[in-house]
Amino acid sequence: MKATYTLLPEFAPSQKPFVVKKIVRPYFSTDFHFHKECQLVYVVSGSGTRIIGHSIERFEEGDLTFVGPNVPHVWYSESKPDEPASEAISLALYINPELICEHLSALTDTQELRQFFRESERGIRICGEKKELIIHILKQMHAQQNRHVGMLASFLQILDQLVDPEELVWLNLPDPMANYTSQTSGRVPKLMHFIQQNFKEDITLQQAASVAGLQLHSFCRFFKTLTNRTFSDFLNEVRIGFACKLLQQSDLPVTQIALECGYTNISYFNRCFKKINKMSPKVYRSAIVAKN
């Protein structure tokens, strides 16, 4: 199920930095899609399954999540045979991160906020007291549609809560390559480029050490200090991330996907996939296909 780009109509007529909207439908059901705007979603009523990036989780009434820019996502209702279908109601705050940072940069340093928007591409579930506070403010925002200063004040309160990492649960692992692609010289970018170009092949520890220009024992210490992972764990994260994309966007059989990602042992591929995603590749694909 390939995600499609969506242009949000609320932002089309004018360059609005944010929009709050109440959505009422018989059930949750949209295409698997993405857009350049961030999205804070509070589920007022209804339940089902949500997909944010590679994360597939059940949601219930009261669920509060934040989706970063250009992250594929969808919410789907799941009716229970012994329960009447409940109306799907959500309260959503859409944010144009570029415009917000541009407007606020005249008033304050926006580096922390820009960093949050970048990290939010992993998807966030908000819990605890912070969740209750943000829901309260979000309801205030929706009630203040004609009080523009009041809406702005509420919006800034929500941003202030979001940039604080306490009571935020990240839904996806960070891209293991992301922290190292900005470097342009030295052994680190050279090594990461090698991994990126060759992860589909059978990369040995000795090959990686040679690319980094280190002896094997020195390379193991160097890599663990650099990434806080063993080389094997890091390589598996890169490969499984690619496998998730193929499971979402292609009809290739799981065995073929394993080979495409550099695994010659399907049992080992399944174990690695389940360790990272908490479900097997077949269950992962079935959950996505069921929402298509």
Secondary structure, DSSP 4 states (H G I P E B T S, - for coil): ---EE---TTTSSS--SEEEEEEEESS----SEE-SSEEEEEEEE--EEEEETTEEEEE-TT-EEEE-TT--EEEEE---TTSPPPPEEEEEEEE-HHHHHHHHTTTS--HHHHHHHHHGGG-EEE-HHHHHHHHHHHHHHHHTTT-HHHHHHHHHHHHHHHTS-TTEEESSPPPTTGGGTT--SSHHHHHHHHHHHHTTS---HHHHHHHHT--HHHHHHHHHHHHSS-HHHHHHHHHHHHHHHHHHH----HHHHHHHTT-S-HHHHHHHHHHHHSS-HHHHHHHHHTT-
